[in-house]
Amino acid sequence: MWQIGDSVLISPNLTMCETWISGVVIDVENNPYRGIVISAQTTDGNIFFSVEEDFKLLVQKDSEQSNN
């Protein structure tokens, strides 16, 4: 499901911002103790990592339409 290069929203729990902010997945790890751990980088260069529940995958509407 998660792939490097995916566009995601990052939870305010990680960023301490008021809203979810966008980023790009730079690493996906299957951690035996925590489960899937995502690392994502924002446009300003900050990197956030946590369990997958703290990220939302952005759906690319253009690519969905071209596949139909």
N, C-alpha and C positions, 0 to 999 in steps of 0.2 A: 504494500500500500504506500509506504513512504519511500521516496527516492531522492537522492541528491539532486538539487536543482529545483525541487518543488517550491512553489510559492505558498507561504503559510502566514497565519496570524499567530502572534505570540501573546500569551496570557498576561494581563496586568499583574498577576501574582509573581511573575518573573521580572517584569520590566519596571514595576513600581509606577507605571503610567496610569492614567485614568481609563484609557481604552486599550483594546487590543491593537498592536502595531504589526506592520508587515515585515516579513523577512524571507530569506531563502535557506532551505535545508542544505547544510554543508556536511552533515554526518548522520548516519543512522546506526545505532548499536543495539544488538539484542543482548541486553545485560541479564545474566542468569538470576540476579537478585531483584532488580527493579523492573524488568520487562523491556519494552522498546524505549530507548532513550534517543531523543532528537536533539541535534545541535543546529541552531539557525543563526544566521548573521543578518543584521539590519543594514540599511543603506548607509548609516553613519559608522559602520564597522563594528558595532557591539555584537558580541556573541552570547547567546543564551542557550542553555541546555537543561532538559528536564524530561520527565516521562511524557509520553505522547498525549496524555490528557490535557497538557498545558499548551497544546498547539491545535490549530484548526487548518486543515488543508483548503486552500483556495481553489475553487473549481474554475478551470479555464473554459469559459463559455465558447470562445472562438474555436478551440480544438474539438469541443463536443459537437458543435454544429457541422464541422467539416468531416467528422466521422460518421454522421448520419446520412 
